[in-house]
Structures are given as structure tokens and as C-alpha cells.
């Protein structure tokens, strides 16, 4: 006894240390017998309890041995539920498992005569009895398709009893006792058959099947609808399906026009009842254009490629669609072939200037690679130096107007020519202008006699390449501008030799080249001095107080002449003229006697030579209060 108590204490101690232990619950003991049976064309599974424990079928009832009945089919696993009041399954009792079509679920009853709408015509199927407490299978029973099957299927309806030739269709077939793996076909008394390409059994009362109607003969007589279960049992609904092949219709074309010689992608011919393999042609009188690469996307859509000949008749075309069964439709004036001749709408600059290049963007339609544009005035033609095809609506062309005389306003027409010889013209749209040149300024505007070369730039307008320039005074002195360049219409550059030029003012004359040779003169536009203009580099000191005399004041620079004057300016206002004490070419010595009333400021220093040339040193001297 002491040994037993010691063992018990040891077990308890071990339990406290390791956290306890679990004793496995005993499984339910049951000897079931399962059979497939039929009664009044209804089918079910009977289960006889030949011996063992009394088990509970209802999870809400009390009892240690809780058994569940599971039905496993090709579509899933389902738990059969006992009818109301059925809680226990005792030794010697029989229960019945059936499919209730009303509630669409499996039920368990102990009354074989109380099974409404039963059907168990399914194979393969597995029935499992599971101990829910121990979570183990107590018994398992299987039925394959080699076993005795239930009743054959029936066909009651189809969601649409009409199909259209040439296209697949999906139909929902309803009936009873459909099995997983059931197939369907459409057949006729003349032997024509259309088997379903696929079928899915949704339930014992519903099949979804797909039929390919490509190339099938139209009905008359109608087709029967036949469903066959995997066990070979079948059902038929006679004369129930009509295969129709109506003539196509045609409503629109996108695009609806194209140019002669163009390849047009027809993205959408819209209509109804188009069939794969349909043929499409476009027709206008003797001109017939086939649509190639035809794709019948669906019964209402066709696409393809239309290659329009360059010489195709211009105007509206009828479109004809013919299905493989020879049924056809023609829609008049549904497509238009347009003339591919170019049109001209405008140019960038409507005026060009004689002697210069004109750069023009010419706009219009139907331009192609190789198109050119000319200016035409009677017998006069200005051909482009170059023309670049930019797009079907734009050309970029360059014209050399050297030697071209002026025209009347809008005297030239713009003529565009395509490589195929087709042309378009916009009349009275371009002017060649040759206005008289204008001189606005000369840089520099002065020079020193005795200089070998002076570089000159003339500004103005309407200068032409090849223009000549002359600087002159009186009737005896004329200085030609050498090395002339006219880079743009508004500027002339050149070199002027003043090595023996008399002093004084000169007129400037510009003459444009022949054939017109228009001339302009700007008087007294340039002056030649005997000496170079003075320059200023500094003054010392750089400030002084008003009312005081500052001496000496030294002004430094270059090119000072005897008699030069030194003055102070506040902006453009003369403040003070200084007496010159002594001077050299580079320095003037003077005195600033600054008036009392002068306003303090930072003054400009200006030195003027006797010939009037001067130099300014801005803000160089500060007058203090």
C-alpha cells in the first residue's frame, strides 16, 4: 500500500512539474451497413446500425458519441443533417440519407416514406461516418459508376432555343438528375449533330454547355437537345433548338473615306450577323476594291485593309459583305474615294525681296514625298532651290530671288506639283518686292584723315548682295567702300581708305545691283577729321569743395590739341569751364574755381579739342558741400 501511495504521489509530482497529462478519449464503436437503394424511382443511401454504441446525430443533443454523416461528390463535401426530432441512432435501427432538391442539401431521416424530391443518382460518391469527438472516421462507403445508378436525366428547357451559324454559343440546359461529367449535343433526324465542346454540371438540375456553330447547317428540321450522363443514361427534348443563319446587315464604316493610291486600315465595319470567312468588296461602277486581311471579330464587327488604286474612280462606293453561306448585304454610298491631288492653303511669308532667299512653309493637303512648289507669274517661274516634304499638309521650300525683279502686289501664284503630275495652285498669293534701300546710321560715324583703313558697318533696310557704297563730298571727292559684305538685308560691312581723304562731312550712297539698281543717299552721315578724337584716362584730384579754388588740376589722356577746353557737367548741365594753364598731347594743367552756389554732385569731365571732337570721363569728379 505504501508503494502504491508512493507511486501515486510520484505521478502527481511529475504532473505538477511538466504541466499535466491527457488521457485519450475512447472512440465510438459502431458496425454500420450502407446500401444504395431506390423507392418509387427515388434513390437514397440506407445505413443499418448492426451493433455498437448508441450514437447522437444532432450536435445540439446531449450524448458522448456524436456521429456526423458526410457525403463527398465531385463537386464538394457536404454534411447531411438529421430531420427535426431525429437525434439518436441505436443498434438495430436504420437511417436513410437522401438529397432534398427543394432545400438543395443532403438530409437524414428514419422514415423511408418521408423523403420528398429525393435523388441520389450521383457517381462516384463517398459516404463517411465521422466521430466528431475523437475526430476520426468510424466508417467509409464508396459507390462508383459501375454500381447500379439512379434514374435517367430529363431535359426541360434551355435559356435560348435559337443560335446563329458561324459563332460559338453558351447555353444553360435545365432538367433533372444531371450527373457530374454529363455531356450534351444537338442532333436532327437527318443525322446532323453538333456536340457540345464543353459542359459543366452546376447541379443535378443545371448544365452549362458551349456549342461551336461554325459551318453548321441551318435548321429545318429543328435540332433535338440531348443530355447524356456518365452512366450512359440520356434524355432528349425533341425539336427544341433552331439554328438560324440570317442575312448580314451593314450600318457604317470607320473610316468612311480614303485617298486614291492610299492604303487605308478599316478599323470597323459595323452591322449584324457577320460570319467568320465573310468576303467584303467596295464597288463604284467598274471599279471594285476588295478588302484584304478581313477579320470578323464578332457578329457585328469586321476589320481589314483597303488598298485603293491610284487610278480608282473618285466618289462614293457601295460596300458588299457576303457570308460563307452566300447570304449577302450591300450598303450604298458607305465609303468615299477622294482625289489625291494636292491643295494649297497658305505660305509663311507672302512677300519675298529681290536679291535674297525666301524660306517658306507651304501648307495644304495631299502632299507626298517628292512634292515641289513654284511661284508662277505668267511666263515667269521661280522654281525652288530645295523643297523638303514635312508631312501631307506641309512643305518647306527655299527660293533664290537674286536678280528677280519686283512684281505687282500678289503677282505670283503658288503652284504645288506632286510626283504623279497632279497639281494645285493658289492664285495671286506671293509678291516679289524690290524697295529702295534706306540708310539709318554708320558705325563709326567719324574717321581720321591719313588712316589707311577704317572698318565701317552701315545699318538700314533693303540692302542687296552686290550693292556698292560710296562716301563723297562735292563733285571731286569720292571714297568707295571696299571689301563689301551684305550678310543680311539690314547691314553692310566694308573697309574705308582715308589715307588721302580731305576733312569734312561726307554723304553716303548705297546702290543695289542691277537689274533695277535702286539707290539711296544719306547726307552728312560721315565726318573726316584731321586728327584723332581725344581720350580721357583720369583726373587729379578727384574732388573739391564748392566755393574753393583747387589748383593745380591735372587731366590725363591722349590726343589733346592746343586750345582744348575742360568742362564739368552735372548730367547734361554745364557747371564750370576751367581755364587751361598748359597742355601737352597727354596732359592738361588747369584750375577749378568752384562756384559757391553749385549743387554738390558727382560730375562728368569733358575735354573738347578745337575741331569739336571730345572725350568724356563720366562721374569722375566730386563737388563737395
ABEGO torsion letter per residue (X at the ends): XAAAAAAAAAAAAAAAAAGEBBBBBBBBBBBBBBBBBBBGGBBBBBBBBAEEBBBBABAABBEABBBBBBBBBAAEBBBBBBBBGBABBBBGBBBBBBBBAAAGBBBBBABAABBBGBBABBOBBBBBBBBAAAGBBABBBBBBAABBBBBBBBBABBABABBBBGBBBBBBBBEBGBBBGBBBBBBBAAGBBBBBABBBBABAABBBBBBBABGBBBBOBBBBBBBBBAAGBBBBBBGABBBBBBBBBBABBOBABBBBGBBBBBABBBBBGBBBGBBBBBBBEABBBBBBGBBBABAABBBEBBBBBAABBBEBBBBBBBBAAGBBBBBBGABBBBBABBBBABBABABBBBGBBBBBBBBEBGBBBGBBBBBBBEABBBBBABBBBABAABBBBBBBABGBBBBBBGABBBBBBBAAGBBBBBBGABBBBBBBBBBABBOBABBBBGBABBBBBBBEBGBBBGBBBBBBBEAABBBBBBGBBBABAABBBBBBBAAABBBEBBBBBBBBBOAAGBBBBBBGABBBBABBBBBBABBOBABBBBGBBBOBBBBBEBGBBBGBBBBBBBEABBABBBBBABBBAABBBBBBBBBAABBBBBBBBBBBBAAGBBBBBBGABBBBX
